[in-house]
Amino acid sequence: MTSAFPTLDQAQEKRIAAVHGGFLYQHLFAVACLLKARACQVTRIVIERDEDVEIVMNGCRVYVQVKTRSGSIIPSDVDSAFQRFDRLRTEHTEGRRQGDARFVIATNQPPGPVMTRTIADGGLPDDVYFQYPGRSVPADLECLPECWEDLAIAVQFCTGLASQIPHAMLVPESLVWKLAGRVMAAATGNNALGGYAFETSALPELFEQLLTQLQGFPAPLPSYRPQIDEPAIDTGNRIRIVCGFSGAGKTSWCAQTSMLSPDRCIYFNASETTGAALTSSVVREIAGNLTDQPHEVREIFAPGASGVDALHALDRYLLQQGVQPIVVIDNAHEIPAQNLQTVFSCTANVRFILLCQPTGSTQEIELLTGVSREVLRGWDLDTLASEAARLGARGDIATMARLHQQTAGMPLYLHSAARLAVQDYSGDVASLCNALEDQSNLDTTAQQVILTRVFEGLSDDCQHFLAFLSMVDVVLTVGEINTLMNAYMKLNPPHVSAVIRTLRPLGVLEVFGSKELKIHDAMRVIGASHLQKSFPLQLIHAKKVLKDVLYKSLVEARNHHRLSLFVRILVDLGEIEIIIDLAGEEMFHEMGLGDIFVASLEEAASSTKLKPEARFWALDALVFSALASIDTSHVERYLASMEQLLEHNKLTDKAILSYQNKNMSWLAFQKDASGVRNSIQQMQTERPLSAQYRRILDYNAAVALWRVDRPIEAEETLMRVIQEYLDVLDINEAWILGRSMAEVADFFSQSGADSDDVKHLADAFELKCILLKNRGILPTTLRLFAFKFYVIVGAINSAVRVGLDAVQDLLDRRDFPGARRMLEDSVLPLIREHKLLDELISARSFYAVVLAYCRDFDAAEREMDGIEAYRGGFSDAQRAEVNNQAVLIGELRSISE
């Protein structure tokens, strides 16, 4: 059965539930009672006095205890309620309370076996009714709504009732949330909002008042999606500044959050309001939208009073009434700061939220009030992908991440981009992202229109500054920026500081502390279009300086994001020999950067301008990358070219050994056991080897032997390798077992351990785990050793791989909580921190299965729902994996029931 009314998404539900302090189900039950009251001859509804909800009718009073539980209702859940019912029953029978008493237990779960037998055997008093989802409401209790399984169904039910109240221009859900806020206030006895009770005769007036307030706000979006760490409308601060570019979702945010607030909220759009007219306009808006008796307000204003005097009078009235409304002033940046300050100084009993763009008087407002701006942070990746998919756009998770960076997750920019993808690129988000990056899109997005206007209002120096930073997607220090701007524009440090001071309040720079900053992601597309107009020689020189700046920082401290930018700059500059050197390093592939090099390496391998040795190592890196991927179609061609270079040129012994090693690995992939044995013998006997290289050879030989189904020989070789690495590092397995990752890392740092040795020991541990598991032995401890070492040396891809294998080991041991902790505390944060997006879908679907094993089926299904937004970009293998995981989760749920 489908509903015409909206349901809660996970983020929305969490945010609303937080506002209601965990009592949202109870408050929605009371809202349904309010909406049914007039039709059911109810005279009064009382909240949180003797019971959660009390419904007063002629000659009868119904006491309702609302219970929400995660499992079936057991006697201990309701014992205290029955005791209170006994006391209340006595109050009625002895005449201290008028009329008959009825008692209801209303729950979101069915009764358990004991309670079911009690109900069936007539064990409940005649005046007590146990109501739960699926059980109908008796005719004499028609004033009550049915019970619901969850909040989403509750919202649908209440929205359906609200839709029957005549008010064509209002979204019914808006009234539901406003009433829920009033119920929450009533539960505290807030006299300013009516105290504990709602008189049915006053409900039409209350509905009208709430509807009038809501009409003053822009209509909430029918499918509103909360932004990252979205603020509440009331944080306890009297003056707040919510700032962002046009399109950041400020107005939608205030419309939605005001709807959920129990407080009285008033919206005032200050666009085209002069500063001099502000005070009188604010008085008019508050007086017209807040009070139930407008004539009372008119009486407090002296004839001919100025706007300031009227505002003072209104503030005194609000104090007498005990009311502190929230007034939202949209486009507040268009009002002079001094006029706003005048309004603030006259109104101690009004809370203000200023919605501003980072232009106009915003900075001066901050300085005068001492209030720092709050910034809406945009949608997270899942929310953006879900909204894009809803609009008909599709892409894999990496593509959606590109779109997220290009739009900064801002709602209007995403909507515009997604619609353009559907309109001009058949829904293909990757094609749209490519077009935006190379400035080839023919239709302009809302983001380009809005932010180009901001960009063009800047000075030339500011424009050039932003243009250059548009290609830098990492945080830079002020010192680094000074170096770069001197190379690019010949700006000295004081001039750079002046540019930063100009740009910072405009919101186009993100500042971290006082020493680091980066361009706002939303402005990057605009800056990039201007960068294309730069002088080519200037730009190339500045990129070379950027390369040197990044290299210097990477020598001092490893940083994945800076390393990624460094690699892209190398490719852009065509620094082929450096690329070849780096491509041979395992760690570049471990950090997911190897694919960036492929095109450059292909070009280098066939270049006659390079020396044979350089061409050889380009091919070597291509083989390494191919063997680590699922596409090995070019390996034979690469190896043949390497062999040819060896035959016709005098290359180093290192090159010869590397070729033999790669060839052995390829023979193992081909299941050529005799070829593998010959390769091992050849490498061991043909030339003398250092102890370090022999360990590497022995490990690779063990891998090859395992691949050709020689596990005993593989394990014998491997045990020797592990012991040698333990000796080199001066540790043993018992020592590792008793120490945290931080302690082990500190030891390696103090002892000067070679990170390659640490990484190779982790490789050996991982292979031993595979061999042990093939023999039916769960190798969880060794797997965790490998994970620990991989993380310490920054071998992130391997850490994620072995971490997921460790989770599977824990599942095999039926340690479901341990598997969940491993994913939540270690593996998933690692994937997200290093943006290994290719791994994320698989890891999340696996996480959903682990949640199902932990019997947290709702969380498992929410995780799978989050993945669904990326289905349009799934490969066949991903689609099959996610489908299989969904089937398994369904089977686990059915078994548990």
N, C-alpha and C positions, 0 to 999 in steps of 0.2 A: 504493500500500500504506500503510495506516495503522498506527500503533503505539499500544499501550496505555500506553506509558511517556512521561513528559514530555520535552520538548525545551527547549533553551536559547533564551531570547529574547536580543536584542542586548545590552541592559544587563547581564543576568545573565552572558552569556558574557564580556563585557569585564571584569567584576568578578572572575570566577573565574580568567580567564587572567592577570590582574594578580597574583593571589595566587601563581600557579604560575610567574611570571617568564617567560612565553612558552613553557613546556614542557608545557602542558596536554595536548596531543595525545599526546606521548610518555608522560606519566604515566598517562593513561587506557589506553594500550596495555599498560602494565605492570599496571594494575589488572585488565584482562581476562585477562592471563596468570595472575595470582593466583587469580582466580575459576575458571579452568579447570584449575588445577594438580592438584588431587587426582584429578580424573577422568582425567587424562592421565598418571598415574604420574610426575609431576615430583617431584624430591626437594628442589630448592632453586631460588630465583630471586634473582639478584643485580642490583642497580641501580647503574648509572653506575660500573662499575669499568673493565674493558677495553672494554666496549661499553655502549650505552644500557640494554639488557636482556640478561641471560644466563640461560638456562634449563638447569638441570642435571638430567639423567636418568641412569638406570643405563647406563653405557657410552657416553654421548653428552653433548655440551655444545653448545647452540645459542646463537650470538652474533647479536644483532639490533641493527642500526643503524636508528633511526627518523628519517625525513626528512619535514619538512613544507615544501612550496613552494607558491607561488601559480600556477606554470605547470608545464608538462611537465618531467620529469626529464631533464637533459642530463648527459653524461659528467663534467663538472667538479663536479657535485653529489655524485658518489659516488667519485671517484678516491681521495680520502684514506681512505675506508672500505675500498676494495679493498686499499690498501697495508697497513692494519692487519690485515685478514683474512690477508694473506700472512704477516705476522709471527706471528699467532696459530696459523696452520696449521703453521708450523715448530715452534712450541712443542709441539704435539701429536705431530707425526711424529717428532720427536727424543726423545719420551718424557718431557719435562719437565712435561707435562700429561697426565692420564689420559683415556682414552676417545677416541672419534671427535669431530671438530669439524664442525658445520654452520654456515653463515653465511647471514644473511637481510638483505636491504635491504627495509624496510617503509616505504612512502610513501603520502601522501594524494593523489598525482597519478600519472597513467599515465606511462610512459616516453615521451620524445620520439622522433622518427624515427630518430636515430642509435642510441639505446639499444634501441629496438624491433628494429632490424636485428641488433644484437649479440646480443640474446636469441634471436631466431628462428634465427640462424646458428650457435647453440651457442657463442658467443664468451665466455660466462661459465664459470668453473670448475664442475665437476660438483657440488661441495659448496656452491655459492652459489645461493640462490633469490631472485628479484626479485618481491616481493609488492606489489600495488597494488589499489586499489578495482576490484572486478569480477573479479579473478583468484582462483580458488579456492585454498584451502590444501591442499597434498598430505597424504596420510594420515600420512606419517612426521613431519609438522610440525603435527599436530593440537593440540599444546599452544599454538599461536599463534592469536590471533583473526584474523578477516579485517581488511583495511584499510578505512578509512572516508574518505569525501570531506571530511567536515567534523566539527566538534566535536559538533554536534547528533546526528548519526548515531552517533558514538562513545558519547555518553551513553546513547542508546537501547539500544545493544548491551550495554554494561556493566550497565545497569539490568536488562535481561532476564536476564543471568547472575545478578545479585544476588538477583533474585526467586526463584530456585530454592533459596536458603538458607532453611531453615525459621525463620520468625520473623514470625508473622502480624501483629503489631501495628506493624511497622516499615515505613516507606516505603523500598523498595529503593534508590532514588536516594540516600538518606542514607548507606547503607553505601558506595556508590560514591565519594562525595565524601570520606568519612573515609579510605577506602583510598588515594585519590589524595593526600590529605594525608600519609599514612604513606609513600607512595612518594616524595613530594617530600622528606620528612625523610631517607629512606634515601639519596637521591641526595647528601646532604651528609655521610653517615656518622654521623648523630646516634646516639650509643651509647645515650642514654637511651630512644630509641625503637627500638632493635634493630640499629643499624648499617646496613651496606649490604645485608645479605642477609635473605631471608625463608625460613625452613625450612617446607616443606610440612606436616610433622607438627605444627607449631605454629600453622598457619593457623586450624583450628577454634577454638582458644583465643583467637587474635587477633580473629577475627570476633565471638566471644561478648563479648569485652571491649569492642569498639567498639559493638556493639549495646546492651550494658548502659549505656555512657555516653550513647548517643543516646536510650535510653528515658527517661533522667532529664530530658531536655528536652521541652518541649511539642512536639507533632508539627508539623513544618514544613508550611506551606500547600502544597497540590498545585500551585498556580500562583502561586508567590511572585513579586512584582514589586519590584525594588530601588527605594529612595527616592532623592531627589536627593542626589548626593555622599555616598552612604551610607558610613559609616566601616567599616573592617575590625574584626574582633573583637580583633586584636592590633595595637596601634599603638606598642608599646614602652614604654608607661606602665604602672606597676605598679598604680595605682588610677585608675579612670575612673568618671565619673558620666554616664550617658545618661538624659536627663530629657525628659519630655513628658507631655501629658495622657493619661488613659486613652483608648485608641483610636488613639494615634499609631503603633502598630505596633512597640513596643519588644520585646515578647516574641517576636513573629514574627521580628524582625530577629536577635535573639540565637540563636534556634533555627536559622535558616538559616545565619548566618555561622559558628556553631560547627561545623555540619556540614561546612563547607569548610575548617576549620582543621586543620593537621597536629598541633596541640598537643592535649593532653588537656584537655577542657572539662567542667566540672561545673555543674549548674544547681541552685540552692537557692531555693525560694520562701519568703521570710521572712514572708509574711502570717500573722498570728496567732502569730508567734514573739515571746516576750518578750525584752527586752534582756538580762536575766540569763541566759537560756538560749542566747544566740547562740553563744558560744564552743564549748560542747559540741555544739551542732547543726552548726556548721561542721566540727568535727573528725569527727563521724559521717558527714557527707556526703562529705568528702574521702576518708576511710579506706574507706568503703564503695564508692565509685565509681572510685577511682583505682588502687589497687594490685592487682597480679596475685595476690599471696599474702597474703590478709587476716591470716593468723596471724603474719606478720612484723610487721605494724603493731601487733597486740595485744601483742606481746612488748615493744615499746618504751614502752608506757604503764605507769607505776607504779600499783600498786593504790591506789584511792581518790584518784587525782590529780584536781586541779581542772581545770575547762575550760581555763583559761589554761595550766596546766602541760602538759596534754595537747596543746595547740596548739603550744607550744614544742617538745615532743618530736616531734610530727609534722613540724614545720618542719625539724628537724635530720635527720630521716629523708629528707625530700625533697631536702635538700642532698646527702646521701650518694648518693642515686640519680641526681642530676643532672637532676631533674624540676622544672619550674615550671608547674604547672597554672593554667588560667584558671578562676576560680570566678565564676559569674554569680549575683548575689543579686537576685532580683526583689522588688519592693515594698519596697526598702530604706528608703524614706522613712518606713515604719512602725516602724523600729528607732531608738531613741535614738542620736544621733550619737556620744556618748561610748562606747557599747558597740561600735559599729563601729570606732572609733578603737583600742580595745583589741585587737580582732582584727587590725587592720592592723599594730599594733606588735609582735605576736607572730609574724608570718609574713613574713619577708623573701623566701621562696621561693614565694610564692603571688601570682598576679596577680588583681585583683578588678575586676569590672565591676558597678556598682550601677545597677540599673534603677529609676528613681524617678519619681514624679509631682511636680509643682512645689508640693508641700504638705508637711506634716509636718516631718521633720527635715532636709529636703534642703538648705536654706540653711545650717543649722548644720554639716552634713557638709562643705559647700564651705569654710566658714570654718576648721574644724578641720584639714582635710587640705590646704588650699591648692590644691585641684583645682577648676577651672572646669567647669561642666556642658557636655556635648555635647548637641545637639538634633537629632533626626531631622526632616528638612525636608519630609517628605511626598512624594507622587508628583508628577512633572512633568505637564504638560498632556497629552502623548501617552499616558503610562501611565494616567492617570486616565480618559481617553476610551476607551482599549482595554478597561479593566476594566469601565467602565460599559456599553460595547457588549456585552461578554461576558455581562453580567447582563440584557441585553435592553432597556437604556435607549438612547435616541437623541437626537441634537441636533447642530446645526452647531457649528463651532469656537468661535464667539462664545458660544454657550450653554454649551458645555463649560468655557469660561474662567470664566463666571459660577459654575458649579458648583464649579470649582476654588477660586475665591475664597471661596465660602460654606463649603466644607468644609476649606479650607487644604490640600487634597490628602491629608488623613489617611485611612489605609486603612479603618478601621472606619466613619468618618463617611461616606465615599464609598459603601461597601457598603450602609449603611443607607439613604442618600438614593436610590441607584439602585434598590434594591428597592422603596422607596416610590413612585418614579416609575413603575415597572412595575405595581405593585399598584393605585395610585389614579389614575394619570394616563396609562394606556395606553402607558407607556414614554416619554412626552414630557417630556424634561428641562426644556424652557423653561417648561412649565406648573408643574412642581415648583419651579423657581427663583422664579417669580412668587409662588407660594403661600408659600414660605419668607420672601420679602421682605416681603409684606404680612401675614404671620402667619396665613394662612387655611388652612394644612394641618391636616387633622383627625387624622391619625395622627402621633405624635411620633417624630422621628428619634433615633437613639442619641446624636448630637451634642447635641441639645436636652436629653435626659435627663441626660447626664454633665455638660455645662457649666452647665446651669441649677443643678445642685447646687453647683458651684463659685461661681457668681454669687450665689446666695442666702446663701452663707456670708460674704459681704462686708458691710462697713458701708454705711450709706446713702450717704455721700459717695463711696465707691469705686464703688458701683452707678451713681450719677448720672454720675460721671466716665466710666465705660466706656460708658454709654448714649449720652452725647453724642459720644464719639469713634467710636461705631459708624457714624456717617454720614460720617466723615472717612476716606477711603481713601488719604490721602497722609501722608508723614512730616511732623510738626510740630516746631518748636523748642520748648524749654521756655518761652521768653518768649512765644511765640504761645499756648501752652496756658494760661499764667497769664492772658493777656488774655481768652481764651475762657471759662475757668472763673470768672473774676470776673463776666463778663456773664451766665453761665448759672446759677451757684450762689452768687455773692458770696464765693467762696473767695479768700483772700489767698495770695501766693506761698509762704510757709512751709507753709500748709495743703496747697496743691497738691503741694509736695515730699514731704510726709508721705504723701499718697495714693499718689504714684508709688513711694515706697520700700516701701509695703505691697504694691502690685500687681506690682512688677517680679519678685520671686522666685517669684511664683505663675505666671509664664509667660503672663499674659494681655496683657502689653505686649511689643512688640518694641522694643528700645533700640538706637540706632545711635550709636556713640561715647558721649559723656556729655551731649549737648545735644539730641538728636532722638529721637523715638519715635512709635509708632503702635500701635493696638490689634491684637492677634493676629487674623488673618482668621477663625479658627474661632470666636472669641468675638463676632464682629460680629453674627451672627444673634441671639444671646442678648441683646446690648445693645440691638439695634433693637427687640426686643419690649418692653423696659423703657422705651425712649424714647417709645413711644406713650402711656405713662401720665404723661408729663411735663406740666407746666402749659403750655398753648399759647402764652400771651403770653411767658413766659420763653424758650420754645424759638424763637419768631420773633425775639425780640430777639437771642438768641445767634447765630442764623443770619445776621442782618444784620451782627453783629460779625465772624463768620467770613468773610462776603463782603468786608468791608473789609480783614481780615487777608490774605486771598488776593490781593486787588487790589494791596495795598502790595508784597507779595513779587513779584508778576508785573511790576510796574513796574521793580523792581530787576533781575530776571533771569527770562527766559522758561523755563517749565517745563510740559511737555505735561500731566503728570498733575494739577498744580495748576490749570491752565487748564480741564481737563475738569471738575474739581470746582467751580470758580468758575461755569462755565456752568450746571451742574446746580442750584447754589444760586440763581442768578438766576431760572431757570425755576420753582423751588420757591417763591421769594418773589414771583413775578409781576412782576419788574422789567422791564416790557415795553419801555420806551423804550431802556433800556440794551441789551436783547436785540436790538432793531431796529438800533441803531448797530453792534453787534458782528457781526450777521448779514451786514452789507454788506461786511465785511472779508474779502478773499480768504483770509487766513491761517487763519481759523477753519475754513473749508471744507478748506483744505490739511491741517489737522491732524485731519481726520475728525470734526469736532465739529458740522458743519452740520446733520446730521439731528436733533440734540437740540432744535434750535430750531423745527422745522417746525410742530409743534402750536401753539406759542405765536405764531408768525408768522401762521398761518391765523386764529387768534383775533383777532390785532391787525388784520389786513387787513379784517375785517368789523366791527370795533368802531366804534360811533358816538361813543364817548367820546374817541377819539383824534382829533387834528387830521388833516386830509387829507394833509399832507406826511408825517406819521408812518405813516399807512396806506399811502401810496405806497411808502415805502422798505421796509415789510414785504413788499409785493408784489414789489418789485425783488429782495429777497433770496430770495424763493421762486422767482422765475424763474431766478436765478443757480444755485440749488441744483438745480432740476429739469433745467436744460440740462447740468449736470455729471454727472447721474445717467442711468440707463437708462430711467427713467420720465418721459416728457415729456407725459403725457396731460393735465396741467392747465395747460400753458404758455399756450395760447390764452386760457383763462379769466383767468389772471393778467394777461396783456397787455391784454385788453379792459377789465379793471377799472382798470389803470393809465391807459389812454387816457381812460377816463371821468373819472377824478379830475383829469387834466390839462385836460380840456374845461370842467369845472365849477368849477375853482378856480385861483387865481393861484399856481402853484408856481414854484420856482426854476429858473433856466437849467440847473443841474446835473441836476435831475430830468428836464427835457425831453431833455437829451442822453443821459441814462442810458436813458430809454425808447427813444429812437431806436436806441441801440446794441443793446439787448436785442432789439428788434424786428428789426433787421438780422440778428442772430445766428439768430433763429428762422426768418427767411426763408431763410437759408443752409441750415439743417437741412431745410427743405422743398424745397431745390434750386430756389429761385425766383431765377434769375440776374438778371432785369431788376429785380425788387424789391430785390435787394441793391445793384445799381448806383444805383438811385434813392435808396436810403437813404444810401449813401456821399456822393453829390453833395449831398443835403440837409444832412447834418451838416457837410460841408466849407464850404458857402456860406451857410448860414442865419444863423450868428452867429459872432463872432470867438472863436477858441479859443487857450488858452495853449499854449506849446510842450509842456508836460507832457501836457496832455490830447490834443493832436494826435498825439503818439506813441502814446498808448493807442488812439486812434481808428484810426490807420493800421495798428497791429497787428491790431485786431479786423477791419478791412477786409480785411487779407491772409488772415486765417483764413476769413472769409466767402467770399472769392474762391476760395480753395482748395476749400472745401466745394461750390461750384457749378461745379467743374471748369474754373477759369481759372488754371492753375498759373503761366503766364508772368507775368501781371499780379500774381498773389499774390507771386511771388518778387521782382519789381521793387520792389513796395511794401515788402516785408520787408527787403530789403537796405538801404534807406534808414533803416528803423527801427533795425536792428542797429547801423549806423554811428553814428546819433545817440546811442544808449545807450552805446556804447563811448566816444564823445567826452565825454558827461556824466560817466562814471565815470573818465575819464582813463586808459584802458587800451586794449590792442589784442589781437588773437588770438595773436600771437606771444608777448606778455607772459604771457597765461594759460597757454599750452602749457608754459612752463618752470617753473611754480610749483605747489607742493603746495596742497592745500585750506587747510591752516593758514596758509600764507603769504598766500594770497589773502584769507582772512577777516581776517587782521591788517591788511592794506593797507586794506580797506574800513573797518575799525574806525578806523584812524588818519586816514583821509581824510574820515570822516564821511559816507560814501556812504549814500544813501537805500535802505533795503532793498527798497522797492517797485521802484526802478529796477533793482536787481540781479535781482529776481524776474522783471521784465518782459523783461530781456535773456535770461534763461534760457528764458522762454516763446518768444521770437523764435528762439533757437537751436534749440529743439525743433521748431518748425514748419519751419525751414529743413532740418532732418534729414529730416523727412517728405517734403518736396519733392525733396530730393536723392535719397532712396532710390527715390522713384517714377520718377526718371530713370535708375535703375540704378547710382547712385553710393553706396558705403557711407560713411555720415557718422559713423563711430565717434568721431573726435576731437571733433567738435562736440557729439555726444551726451554725451561725458564732460564737456565744458565745462558743458553745461546741468545735468548731475547735480551737479557741484561747486557751482554757484551755488545750486541748489535746497536742497542740504543746508546751505549757509552761512546762508541766510535762514530755514531751518526749514520750507520748503515740502515737507513729507514725502511727501504723496501724489504730487506731481509727481516728486519725486526717485525714488520707487520705480518709477513708470511709466517714466520715461526710463532708469532703471537697467536694468530688464528689457529694454527695447528695445536698450540697449547690449550686453547679453549676447547677444541675437539677432544683432546685427551681428557680434560676435566669432565666433559659430557660423557665420555666413555666410562669414566669412573663414577658417574651419576652424582658428581659434585656440581649440581646446577647453580647454586648460589656462587660458588667459586668461579665458574665459567662466566657468570654475569659480571662479577667484579672485575675479572680480567679484561673483559671487553670495555666496560664503562670507565674503569680507572686507567687503563694502559693503552689498549689497542686503538679504540676509536679516537681518543684525544690525539694520539700520534698521527693518525691518518688526517685528521682535520687540521692539526697544527702545520703539517707539511704539505697540505693540499694535494694529497694523493687521491685525486678524484676518481681515477680508474678503479681504485680498490674500494671506494666508499659504498657503492651500491651493493656489491657482494657482501661486504662486512655488515652492512645494516640489515640485509635480509637474513644473514646468519644470526645477528643479534636478535632479530624478531623471533627466530626459532628458539634461541636460548631463553627469551622471555616466556615463550609458550611452555618450555620445559619447567620453568619456575612457576607455572600456572598463572602468570600475569597476562592473560589472553587479551584483555583490552589494550594494554600497552603494546603487545605484539602486533595487534591489528592496526593501531595508530602508526607504528613504525612502517608497516607495509603500505599504509595509505600515503605516508610521506614519500615513499619510494615511487609510488604510482605516477607522480607528476612527471617523472623522467622516462616513462615507458615509451613515449614516442621516439626516443633516441636510443633505445636498447638494441644491442646486437642480438643475434639469434641465441647465442650462448647465454647472455644475460637474461633474456626473456624466459628461456627454459629454466634457468636456475631460480629466478624469482617465482615463477609459476609452481615449481616443485616445492619451494619453501612454503608457499601459501597453502598448498595441499597438505603438507606435513603439519602446519599449524592447525588447520581445520581438523585433521585426524586426532591431534593431541587434545584439542578442545572436546571433541566428541567422546573420546575415551574418558576424559575427566568427568564428564557429565553422567 
